[in-house]
C-alpha cells in the first residue's frame, strides 16, 4: 500500500534529496514551499506523515504541528540538539531529524510515523 508524505521546506533541493532517500518506501512525496501552500494541499490529500524544516518562509515548525492535526510531524533542522528534540516532542511533534538528512534515519522515521496508528 502506498502512502503520501508532505515535505514543507523553502528549499526545493531538500525535497529532491529527501525524495531520493525515501525511494525504497512505498510512498509518494509532495513538496510545499510554505505553510500557506501546505494548508491548500492538506485539504486535498490524505497524508500519513509530514516532514517540515524548522524555519519556513512564513511559519515555524510549531505552526506546522498545529496545522497538521493528527498527522505525525517530523521536524528537520541543521541545529538539531537535545533541547530542540525535547521541545518538538513536548509540543506535539513526532520526532526531530538533523539536516542534512541521513538516508537511514529518514527512512526509519518516515516508516515508523506512517505506521503509527496511535498518532492518528
LOGU-450694 format. One line per 8 residues: number of its first residue (from 1); their letters; for each residue x, y, z of N, C-alpha, C. Coordinates in pm, whole numbers, plus 50000, padded with zeros to 5 digits. Layout:
NUM) A) X/Y/Z/X/Y/Z/X/Y/Z; ...
This chain:
1) XXXXXXXX) 50084/49882/50000/50000/50000/50000/50089/50125/50000; 50062/50215/49908/50138/50340/49900/50076/50443/49993; 50161/50523/50053/50111/50633/50134/50180/50761/50093; 50123/50873/50136/50173/51004/50095/50242/51073/50211; 50351/51141/50178/50424/51224/50272/50427/51365/50215; 50407/51463/50302/50421/51603/50262/50549/51657/50325; 50632/51718/50244/50754/51781/50293/50739/51931/50273; 50747/52007/50382/50733/52152/50376/50870/52214/50398
9) XXXXXXXX) 50918/52281/50295/51051/52342/50301/51062/52450/50195; 51127/52557/50230/51150/52663/50133/51259/52629/50032; 51321/52513/50046/51433/52474/49959/51396/52351/49875; 51372/52367/49745/51338/52253/49659/51446/52146/49655; 51573/52185/49672/51681/52085/49673/51666/51987/49789; 51621/52037/49905/51597/51948/50019/51489/51846/49986; 51386/51889/49915/51277/51798/49878/51327/51690/49782; 51409/51727/49686/51464/51628/49593/51553/51528/49668
17) XXXXXXXX) 51634/51579/49759/51724/51493/49836/51643/51393/49920; 51541/51442/49990/51458/51354/50072/51386/51251/49985; 51335/51293/49872/51266/51201/49781/51359/51088/49736; 51483/51122/49704/51579/51019/49662/51608/50921/49775; 51614/50969/49898/51643/50881/50011/51527/50787/50042; 51405/50834/50019/51287/50755/50055/51234/50671/49940; 51307/50665/49829/51257/50598/49709/51224/50450/49732; 51287/50386/49828/51264/50243/49851/51132/50217/49924
25) XXXXXXXX) 51075/50319/49984/50948/50301/50056/50831/50315/49959; 50720/50249/49989/50601/50261/49904/50527/50391/49934; 50580/50501/49884/50520/50630/49916/50530/50726/49800; 50454/50832/49813/50463/50945/49720/50494/51068/49804; 50591/51145/49762/50633/51264/49835/50587/51388/49761; 50512/51472/49831/50471/51601/49777/50551/51709/49848; 50575/51820/49780/50652/51930/49837/50569/52057/49839; 50573/52127/49951/50515/52261/49963/50626/52355/50007
33) XXXXXXXX) 50633/52472/49947/50740/52567/49977/50711/52654/50099; 50587/52650/50148/50548/52734/50261/50430/52670/50334; 50401/52718/50453/50285/52666/50525/50157/52705/50453; 50153/52824/50395/50035/52865/50320/50006/52766/50207; 50107/52730/50132/50090/52633/50024/50052/52496/50082; 50112/52458/50192/50082/52329/50254/49936/52321/50300; 49884/52429/50355/49744/52429/50400/49649/52398/50284; 49679/52450/50166/49595/52423/50049/49601/52275/50012
41) XXXXXXXX) 49721/52218/50019/49739/52077/49982/49680/51983/50086; 49692/52020/50214/49646/51931/50323/49498/51897/50310; 49420/51989/50258/49277/51963/50244/49241/51873/50128; 49336/51843/50041/49306/51765/49921/49364/51625/49922; 49456/51597/50013/49523/51466/50017/49522/51410/50159; 49534/51279/50168/49544/51212/50297/49691/51179/50322; 49756/51258/50405/49898/51238/50433/49916/51153/50558; 50011/51060/50553/50043/50976/50668/50150/51040/50754
49) XXXXXXXX) 50235/51123/50693/50346/51187/50764/50372/51324/50700; 50412/51420/50784/50458/51549/50734/50600/51570/50785; 50692/51597/50693/50826/51643/50727/50823/51794/50709; 50887/51868/50798/50899/52012/50780/51034/52060/50830; 51088/52160/50763/51206/52225/50818/51159/52313/50934; 51248/52339/51028/51210/52413/51148/51167/52556/51115; 51236/52619/51023/51204/52757/50985/51158/52760/50841; 51036/52808/50822/50978/52821/50689/50970/52969/50653
57) XXXXXXXX) 50949/53001/50527/50940/53142/50488/50826/53216/50560; 50719/53143/50595/50602/53208/50653/50558/53148/50787; 50638/53062/50847/50593/52995/50969/50710/52925/51038; 50678/52860/51149/50775/52778/51221/50723/52635/51225; 50806/52545/51274/50765/52405/51286/50643/52391/51377; 50631/52475/51479/50517/52466/51570/50387/52500/51497; 50391/52596/51406/50273/52628/51325/50232/52507/51241; 50330/52433/51191/50301/52313/51112/50236/52206/51199
65) XXXXXXXX) 50289/52185/51320/50230/52087/51412/50085/52122/51438; 50056/52249/51461/49918/52292/51487/49829/52271/51365; 49881/52296/51246/49802/52280/51123/49782/52134/51085; 49871/52047/51130/49870/51906/51088/49759/51824/51153; 49704/51870/51262/49603/51790/51330/49662/51661/51382; 49608/51548/51339/49653/51418/51389/49765/51355/51306; 49810/51424/51202/49916/51370/51117/50051/51390/51187; 50132/51284/51202/50262/51299/51267/50353/51395/51190
73) XXXXXXXX) 50420/51483/51264/50511/51582/51204/50654/51553/51249; 50742/51537/51152/50885/51519/51178/50953/51650/51140; 51020/51710/51237/51087/51839/51216/51232/51814/51179; 51283/51891/51084/51423/51880/51041/51491/52015/51059; 51613/52009/51115/51685/52134/51141/51835/52108/51144; 51915/52195/51084/52060/52175/51089/52117/52193/51230; 52044/52262/51316/52089/52286/51453/52021/52191/51552; 51978/52075/51506/51908/51979/51592/51995/51944/51712
81) XXXXXXXX) 51935/51954/51830/52005/51918/51953/51903/51865/52053; 51949/51827/52169/51861/51769/52269/51752/51863/52315; 51783/51992/52326/51682/52089/52368/51569/52099/52267; 51605/52111/52138/51502/52120/52034/51424/51990/52023; 51492/51876/52034/51424/51746/52028/51319/51738/52138; 51356/51777/52260/51263/51774/52372/51145/51867/52347; 51172/51986/52296/51065/52081/52267/50971/52028/52160; 51026/51970/52055/50942/51914/51948/50849/51806/52005
89) XXXXXXXX) 50904/51714/52082/50822/51606/52139/50718/51660/52236; 50757/51754/52321/50665/51808/52422/50556/51894/52362; 50577/51944/52241/50477/52032/52180/50400/51964/52068; 50407/51831/52061/50321/51758/51969/50386/51704/51844; 50514/51730/51822/50582/51674/51706/50612/51526/51728; 50636/51455/51619/50666/51312/51626/50814/51287/51651; 50901/51365/51585/51045/51345/51602/51120/51463/51542; 51251/51465/51566/51341/51566/51512/51454/51496/51439
97) XXXXXXXX) 51484/51542/51320/51597/51491/51242/51696/51603/51215; 51823/51569/51221/51926/51666/51185/51937/51675/51034; 51968/51794/50987/51995/51814/50845/52143/51841/50830; 52208/51797/50725/52147/51725/50613/52099/51587/50658; 51998/51538/50585/51938/51410/50619/52035/51295/50598; 52026/51198/50684/52093/51070/50663/51986/50972/50619; 52010/50903/50509/51908/50818/50448/51846/50720/50547; 51929/50651/50623/51877/50551/50716/51782/50613/50818
105) XXXXXXXX) 51819/50727/50873/51733/50794/50972/51602/50839/50910; 51608/50897/50791/51487/50945/50725/51392/50831/50694; 51445/50719/50644/51361/50603/50611/51298/50546/50737; 51376/50530/50842/51322/50473/50967/51214/50562/51026; 51238/50693/51031/51139/50784/51090/51012/50790/51006; 51027/50799/50874/50909/50806/50787/50826/50679/50798; 50891/50565/50792/50818/50438/50802/50751/50421/50937; 50821/50456/51044/50764/50445/51177/50646/50537/51197
113) XXXXXXXX) 50657/50660/51154/50548/50755/51169/50428/50716/51085; 50450/50664/50967/50340/50623/50879/50261/50507/50938; 50330/50420/51011/50263/50305/51072/50207/50335/51211; 50229/50452/51260/50193/50488/51397/50043/50515/51408; 49966/50411/51430/49820/50426/51439/49779/50509/51560; 49855/50502/51669/49819/50578/51787/49835/50728/51766; 49908/50767/51662/49927/50909/51632/49804/50970/51567; 49716/50890/51516/49600/50940/51442/49482/50964/51531
